[in-house]
Each structure stands twice: as structure tokens, then as C-alpha cells.
Amino acid sequence: MKAAAFDYVRASSVDEICRLLADAGDEERKIIAGGQTLVPLMAMRMARPDMLIDINDVAELAGINDHGDHVSFGAGTRQRAIERSDIVSDRLPLVAKAVRNVGHQQTRNRGTIGGSIVHGDPSAELPMAALALEATMILRAVSGETEMPIDGFFEAAMVTNIEPEQLLTEIRIPVWQDARIGTGFHETSSRQGDFAIVAAAAQVALAEDGKVTRAAISVGGAAPSPVKLHGLEAALIGKSADGFQDIIALVDEEIDAETDVHATAEYRRRVTRKLVSRAIDDAIAEAGK
Amino acid sequence: MKQVEVTLNVNGKDTTLTIPPRMTLVDCLRDELRLTGTHVGCEHGICGACSVFLDDEPIRSCLMFAVQAAGHRITTVEGLLNEDGSLSDLQDSFWECHAMQCGYCTPGMLVASESLLAENPDPSEDDIREAISGNLCRCTGYQQIVEAVQMTAKRRREGAANG
């Protein structure tokens, strides 16, 4: 349970990080920020980078800013900072609910939003919330800056579409401008703070008559990657609090549940339907207040 | 093995060491600085036994390489003692409530609880359980740990009121 040997560089700027990534040659060079996913992978020798580039000293990679139509997060923003942020609780209540389920105080103090997203752990809560709300990721390389939608970024369990020479610098999460918005987040795990067996996130906007005008729904843990439930989102439009149970079965068509040591695929499908239903219930109730 | 020189500030004292980058902070604390109060359990961030303070925030020292801790203040369970070397009020309450059986989780439990009390002088039982949720006690002696934290919180509040 000890990491293999590596070279260590403490980077002081985004340009330096990008140069180090571009000059990797045959070496595997990995970014380390909070290390809460990467260090266990290294301890178990599932990751064996030749070089670790520490980005914790690069101040521009951390911080939460309100831009009106979206909130931006530096990739190195700690989960603890997100948990404590008034901007997040005011503007992105779904993210605020999600982050409370991320790990424990000791891991949230180090873990970052960028690390959660780039590792693509299927049960991670922040990627789920960012996916539901259609976040945009800003990636930097020596060749320049790329904007990438988060939908499609998650390839498989622990596999994402980031190139070895790219650095995730920022995550932009849209803020809905609708008048009546509600959110819901439900998770089941062995213990509070453990990896989600299944988690569900929902945000809805309601019209004056209580009918859903807009919906964002995602699930984590159920399948090898977090999944945005496009079909259910579309079907939910025009529904109200007591009228959506007949469409919950649509969940089954959108997730490819797997069996592992924690739960069977059938259990995951059943729990997913229930948690998605509860998350939508909560979201509609909150929006109706 | 690649070696680097690093200066660590632990419990208020600077020490310069030559260590490989792959050495975790917990191994460095225990094997290089001989501060064996911090325990090493699972080595992949599950058990919480290795919890220490990094700049006043609790972290898992098995999930950080020691080289990364340069420039930060680290406080271990040894650093929680009173200045005269006697047990702190929280440590004393753990003793009084018998909040340990084998003692393996105790340093991590103390760090997690001290962090909670610093932020919240009047925690509910739920607050306490949430704060120690990242620390496994394989003896399952959680109830006494919760009581020890409640006792400390009560005594600190009374002390503040009388002081």
C-alpha cells in the first residue's frame, strides 16, 4: 500500500503546468491537487505516474465566483470551500446539497471539484450535480484553451475524455434564472459519507400552475459513469407533483446498471427509480413553496 | 530512490528532512519524526486513524505526501496536549468516559472531535456523529466517544460562562 517512486514538482503557474504536461514524452505525468482519489489509486498501484505536478500553490486555480448566469469554480477549489460558500448555497442549491454527501470532513478539506470530475468516479456527487446542470469545463494546454460540455466527458468508470497534455482549470455551472426553482438530492451508501451505491440529483423549475417547465436529473453510482436522464427530463415537462410516477420507469431505459461487490444490478435499478422519484418530489415541493 | 529535502513544521517545530517524494505524511511523522501518536491504518483514506491538522483543518495524512506539507503547519495528536504535557480537556474526557478500547482510532477521533469543537461549541449528537463519520472504530465504541465529546463541550461552555 505504498505508492511507487515518482518525481515531484511544485508548480507555480498554469503555463508551467501546461509546459510540464506537454514535455512528458514517454513519461506519465499526473496532476495532483487534493489527492483524495489519486493517492489511493497510487497506493494500490492502479496509478503509477513518473511525475506528480502539484498545483496547490497556483492561486488562480482556486476560487468561486458569481457571474450572474453561471458560477465559476477554479478546478482546485476544495470541496470544503464549496460546502461553506454562500454563493453556492444561494445560487447553486443542488451543488450545495450534493457536496454535503461528499466524503468526510478530512477528505473535503483536501478534495477538489476538479479532481472529482477528472477522475470520473461513477459514484462521485459533484460530477453528478455538474452534469445535471450542464456545466462547461475549461481545459488548458500549451496549444490553447478549450471549452468542453460535461455531457459526454465521462467515458467509463474512472475514465474521462481529458487528454494527457490538458489541465482542467475551471468549471462553469449555469444558474437558472427561472422564478420558481427547487432541488432534491438523495443517496444511499453503507455509511454517511461513504461512496454512493446510488445517488440521484434533480432540479426543476415550475410554472405558476405548479407544472414543471424545466428539469435537470442525473444519477451516480448506478452505472459505470454518472448519467444525465435526458428522456425523463423531457417527459417531466408539464407534469406536477402527483403526476409523474408513471414516467419513473423511463429511468430503466437510460441507465446500464452493473453488479459489483456492493449491490446487484437489479438492486441498483430499483433503488435508482426510488431515489430519482424522491429527488423529483423534493425538488417540486421546494419549488412550490 | 529519489530523495528531496523538505522542511516540515510539526507541532510548532521546524525540521529539515531528506525523504523520497513517495513518502506519505503519516509515514514521515511516525518513521522520520518518531511522532507515533498518529496511527496508520488502511493507507488509502478510509479509516481516519491518521487524521492530523493541516493549517487548523483536519486531513488524512495517508492521502498526502510529506513533500506537499512543506509551507504548512501540521498539528498531530501530540500537539493537542496542554503546554505542561498533561492531557487536554478533550483527551481527559476520552479517558473519563472510557472512549477507547484498543486505542487504534483514538488519535484520529481526537483530531476529528477537536476540529468540531473549534467550529461548534454546542454540537448535537448528530453533529458529533457526522464529525467522526470518517473515523472507524473497529471496537465499535462510538457511544462513549460521543459522550466524551459532549462532556468536553459542556465543560468548555461552563468554563467560558464562569471565566
Interface residues (C-beta under 8 A of the other chain):
Chain A: M1 K2 A3 A4 A5 F6 D7 Y8 R10 I32 G35 Q36 V39 P40 A43 M44 L52 D54 N56 R80 G103 H104 Q105 Q106 T107 N109 R110 R191 Q192 G193
Chain B: M1 K2 V4 P20 P21 R22 T24 D27 C42 E43 H44 G45 G48 S51 L54 E57 P58 I59 R60 C62 L63 M64 F65 V67 Q68 A112 S115 L116 R129 E130 A131 S133 G134 N135
